């Protein structure tokens, strides 16, 4: 049995289209973690997102020192460049 993929995420304080562009230029992907009726904006590494995309939708996310099982509901892919974001 394969082990679950663990993704390291950091919470992000800034929002908006311009900051999302800054993140993508830095090799990161903006995301949202939804749990218990609350949403937490996060940023992830694009390399880890590609591993999740290829491996399946179930993984673990490490955020603020805690690790939780998550199910990736949606990953947006640019139809021209095939980049995540």
C-alpha positions in Angstrom: 0.0 0.0 0.0 1.4 3.4 -0.9 1.8 6.1 1.7 -0.2 9.3 1.4 1.5 12.3 -0.2 2.1 15.1 2.3 1.9 18.7 1.1 3.5 21.5 3.0 1.3 24.6 2.9 1.6 28.1 4.4 -1.3 30.4 5.1 -1.4 33.6 3.0 -2.4 37.0 4.3 -2.7 38.8 1.0 -5.5 38.3 -1.5 -6.3 39.3 -5.0 -5.3 38.9 -8.6 -2.0 40.8 -8.3 -0.7 38.8 -5.4 -1.8 35.5 -7.1 0.4 36.6 -10.0 3.3 37.3 -7.7 2.9 33.8 -6.1 2.9 32.1 -9.5 6.0 33.9 -10.6 7.7 32.6 -7.4 6.7 29.0 -8.3 3.8 28.8 -5.9 0.1 28.2 -6.4 -2.6 30.0 -4.4 -5.3 27.7 -2.9 -8.1 27.6 -0.4 -8.5 25.0 2.3 -12.2 24.5 3.2 -13.1 22.8 6.5 -16.0 23.0 8.9 -17.7 25.8 7.1 -14.6 28.0 7.2 -12.1 28.7 4.4 -8.4 29.3 4.9 -6.3 30.9 2.0 -3.0 29.0 1.5 -0.1 28.9 -0.8 1.5 25.6 -2.1 4.5 24.6 -4.2 3.7 24.0 -7.8 5.9 20.8 -7.9 3.8 19.3 -5.1 0.6 20.2 -6.9 1.7 18.3 -10.0 2.4 15.2 -7.9 -1.1 15.4 -6.4 -2.5 15.9 -9.9 -0.8 12.7 -11.2 -1.2 10.6 -8.1 -4.9 11.2 -7.3 -7.1 13.4 -5.2 -6.4 12.2 -1.7 -3.4 13.5 0.2 -2.3 15.0 3.5 -1.7 18.7 4.1 0.7 20.1 6.7 -0.4 23.6 7.9 0.8 25.4 11.0 2.4 22.2 12.4 -0.7 20.0 12.0 -1.3 17.4 9.4 -4.8 16.6 8.1 -6.2 14.3 5.4 -7.7 16.2 2.5 -9.5 15.5 -0.7 -8.6 17.8 -3.6 -11.8 19.0 -5.1 -10.5 21.0 -8.0 -7.2 21.9 -9.7 -7.3 24.6 -12.4 -4.9 24.0 -15.3 -4.1 26.6 -18.0 -5.2 25.1 -21.3 -2.3 26.7 -23.2 0.7 26.5 -20.9 -0.6 23.5 -18.9 0.5 25.3 -15.7 -1.3 25.0 -12.5 -3.0 27.9 -10.9 
